[in-house]
Amino acid sequence: MRHPFVLPTSRAGWGLLAAFVGLVLAGTWPVIGLFNRAALMFGLPLMIVWSYVIIFACVAVMLIGNRIVEGDGHE
């Protein structure tokens, strides 16, 4: 029987998968609840700062993933 998912085959691939799963978990309610309070950071509500952190972390992980795929030689 074949797996319904495509699994990583390298250490870098597993690290990238862990980074994506970590980002998804960072955007779920238990973690968001830690940042959902009336506090300012850099003149912005803490919740907005956390949202920006998640967005920029997603971009960084995608850039790293693109570099890994480019260096792998697969299309």
PyMOL commands that set and color helices and strands:
alter all, ss='L'
color gray80, all
select helices_A, chain A and resi 11-26+29-35+46-72
alter helices_A, ss='H'
color red, helices_A
select strands_A, chain A and resi 40-41+44-45
alter strands_A, ss='S'
color yellow, strands_A
deselect
rebuild
show_as cartoon
